[in-house]
């Protein structure tokens, strides 16, 4: 797994609008989700390529035997049909941009 960290010099300030634009420019359709503390998604996969972009909070992703924690400004590609799990870490909710490639 490889995290892309937000680069405010290149991408501007970390805002929902700026991250949304960055993901849409890559050909993704983007939705915003808010996950409260304690949220857990067990192992699952998707039939499309996906990106998780975190605006706030901490989001642990486990995929292909590795685990990492995404924080504000982190972007992670989740390829289609790759099983992964995710959970909110800590006491703060996670605000995440969920981007899917539809073509």
SVG drawing of the C-alpha trace seen along z (x, -y; Angstrom):
<svg xmlns="http://www.w3.org/2000/svg" viewBox="-21 -27 25 38">
<polyline fill="none" stroke="black" stroke-width="0.4" points="0.0,0.0 1.2,-3.4 -0.2,-6.6 -0.2,-9.9 0.1,-12.8 -1.5,-16.1 0.9,-18.7 -0.5,-22.1 2.0,-23.9 0.8,-21.9 -2.8,-21.2 -3.7,-24.3 -5.1,-24.1 -6.6,-20.8 -10.4,-21.4 -13.2,-19.1 -13.6,-21.1 -9.8,-20.9 -9.6,-17.1 -12.8,-16.5 -11.5,-18.4 -8.2,-16.5 -10.0,-13.1 -12.5,-14.1 -9.7,-15.3 -8.4,-11.7 -11.7,-10.4 -13.4,-9.4 -16.9,-10.0 -16.7,-11.3 -19.0,-11.1 -18.4,-12.4 -18.9,-10.1 -18.7,-10.8 -17.9,-7.7 -18.3,-8.0 -15.7,-6.5 -16.0,-2.8 -17.0,-2.3 -15.6,0.9 -15.9,2.4 -14.9,6.1 -13.0,7.6 -14.7,6.8 -13.9,5.8 -15.4,3.6 -16.0,4.2 -14.4,0.9 -11.2,-0.9 -11.6,-3.1 -9.7,-5.9 -10.1,-6.7 -9.2,-10.3 -9.2,-11.4 -10.1,-15.0 -10.1,-14.5 -9.8,-11.8 -7.7,-8.6 -8.8,-5.6 -6.9,-2.3 -6.9,-0.3 -5.8,3.4 -5.1,4.7 -2.9,7.6 -1.3,8.4 -0.4,4.7 -2.0,2.2 -1.7,-1.6 -3.5,-4.6 -4.7,-7.3 -4.8,-10.8 -5.9,-14.2 -4.7,-14.7 -3.8,-11.1 -5.1,-9.4 -5.0,-5.6 -5.9,-3.7 -7.8,-0.5 -7.8,1.6 -10.9,3.4 -11.4,6.9 -8.7,6.4 -10.0,7.4 -9.5,4.9 -11.0,3.8 -11.2,0.4 -11.9,-1.2 -12.0,-4.6 -9.1,-4.9 -9.5,-7.1 -12.2,-9.3 -12.7,-11.6 -15.0,-10.9 -13.5,-10.3 -14.6,-12.5 -13.6,-10.7 -14.0,-11.2 -14.9,-7.9 -14.0,-8.0 -14.9,-5.3 -13.8,-5.0 -16.9,-4.2 -15.2,-3.6"/>
</svg>
